[in-house]
């Protein structure tokens, strides 16, 4: 059910070095980098990363589009795997109806081809995402 999680840290370089070392014995390797954010995943021949380390930023109410250009994110980011784009759309609708704050309307993202997601800030400011990522089947 969990697609990926992002841990926000005070010193990204230090934490990335730390997690590179401690996750290696578990079979995790560095798979992707977006600016100062690094994604780790199992050494399985695919581009799939499910654990990210990213710099901590204070303004949690910037949109996810801005976050990718200038990191602005709450303490925790969790992405839930969705079965299809309709499920992502419904997640977004229900999140807003339940009192969440808009943080990225449903749509394709430019992270890589096949990535369709939506973002909501929960009542505590955590960034939650629903994603269907067809690229996982390409590896």
N, C-alpha and C positions, 0 to 999 in steps of 0.2 A: 504494500500500500504506500509506503514512503518511497518517493522517487529519489530525493536527495535532501540533505540538510546543510546549512551553512553556519559555521561557527564564526562569530565576529570577535576579533581580537585587537588588542592595543598595539602590538608590534607584529605586523604581518610577516615580515622576513624571519623573525625569530621563531614564530609559531609554525611557519611553513617548514623551516629547517627541523624543528622539533617533531612535527607529525611525519615528515619524510622518514626520519629515523625510526620512530616508534611504530609506525604502521608497516614498515618493510617486512618485519618478521611475520606479519599477518597476511602478506601477499598483496598489500596495497602499494600502488605506485602513483607518481604524479602523471596525470593524463591530459589536463587542459589548463590553460592559463588565460584569464581575462584581466588585463591590467595587473593589479596586485593580488587578485584573487586566483587561488590555485585549487583545482579539483583533483581529488584522489579517487581511485577505484581499484578493483581487483585486476591483476595482470591476467586478462582473459582474451586479449586480442581485439577487443572492441573499444570504441571511443568513450564508453560509458563511465562517468564519474558520479559517485553518490555522496561524497563527503567533501565539502569545500571549506577553505579557510580564507577569510576576507577581512580587510581593515574595518575596525569599528568606527562608525560615524554617528554624529549626534542627531541629525535631523531625520526622523523616521517618517515624515509625511511628504517626502519628495516622491515622485512617481518612479516606478521601476525603470522607465526609460532613462531618466536622469541618473539613477543609480548605476546603470551600466556605463555612463559617460563620466560621472563624478560620483564615486561611491557615497550613497546616502541610504542607510539601512538601519533597522532596529537591531536589537541584540541577537535575535534568532530569526532564521529563515528556514521554513520547512516546506518542501514541495511534495504534494500528494499526487500519486499516479492516477490518471483518469483513463477510462476505457476508450473515450472518443471525444471529439470536439464538443458535442452536445453536452456531455457531462461537465466539461470545463465551463461552458456557458452557464449551466445550471448552478454550479458551484459559486460562480461570480454573483449571480442573481440572489441566491440564498444567503451568501455572505453579506451582501449589502442589506438585505431585508432583515437579517439577524442583528444588525447594528455595526457591522464592519465598515471600514473606511476604504474608499476606492484607492487602489494603488497600482492599477494596470488593467485596463479593459481586456476582454478576451481577444486573442488574435495571434497571428504568427509572429515569432520573434526572430531577430537576425542572429541569434547565437549559433545556429546551424540549421540546415534545411530540415523541415518536418517538425519543428518545435512550436507547438500551439499551447498557449497558457493564459492564465488570468491571475491577478494578484489582489489580495485584500489584506489590510491591516486589521488584526483582531482587536478586541477591546483594550488589550494591554500594549498595543503597538507592535506586536510581532508580525512579520511579513509572511503570510501563508499563500501558497501557490497551488493551483491545480494544473497539471501538465499532461499532455499526450505528446510523446516524442517518438515519432516514427523512425528517426535515425538510429535508434537502438537496434532495430531489426536489420540494419545495413551491415553491422560488423560481423 
